[in-house]
Each structure stands twice: as C-alpha cells, then as structure tokens.
Amino acid sequence: MRMTLVRAAAAATVLGCLAGAALGAALAAPDPLAVGIDNFTFTPPSLTVKAGTTVTWTNRDDIPHTVTSSAKLFRSKALDTDDKFSFMFTTPGTYEYFCSLHPHMTGKIVVEATTGSIASP
C-alpha cells in the first residue's frame, strides 16, 4: 500500500512538472505568424493579429515578389524563392499591402489592441 502511494505521488510530481514546462513554453514563445507567397497569392489573404506581433512573409514561388504597404509603411526588397520579410505591427489598424511587381496580388493585416490597451480612433 505504501509503495503504491509513493508511486502515485511520484507520478503526480512528474505530470505536474511536464504540464508546468509545457505551459511555460507556450507562454514564453508564441508561434510566429506567417504569410506564404505561392502561385501569385498571399496566403492567408487576411490575417488578424495583436499589436506588437511580427508577421513574416515567405516567398514560395519560383519568381520574385515584394511585400509593399499601400500606405508606404513598409516595403521588402524583391524576395527570391524562400526569402523572407518580417514587419512588427505596433499600432492597431488595418494594413493593406500588395506585391509591387504584380499589383493584382493583395493582402491585409488587421491589428487589434492588446488586452488593456486603448486603441486610437
């Protein structure tokens, strides 16, 4: 009986440590948000993020593309296959962008205020 209790306590301790480590990892390192460029399309075409989030675009096409803000807030160089471009969105709002080499390619990032933040009108 005593051995069973000791084993149960040890198992609970191990499970508690594993759960704590997984929770800590989830809180410490959020997954990066990504937009793919493939077949002359930004995927997803619209992405909603919290202020302070960095979005990374990756060109998966075999020809160059750019990521260019319609409001001239950011602009990548021509991205060859597997090249990446990142931008941190700090202010809530809607950010439309396009490929300057292929203007029919468009996308949008919607930035929401973080919890407790006050968004500007």
SULSUL-V835036 format. One record per helix or strand of 2 or more residues. SS is the DSSP state (helix for helix, strand for strand). FROM is the first residue (numbers start at 1). TO is the last residue. Records with the same first field share a line. If there is no record, write none. Layout:
SS->FROM-TO, FROM-TO
This chain:
helix->2-28
strand->33-38, 41-43, 46-50, 53-59, 68-69, 84-89, 93-98, 106-112
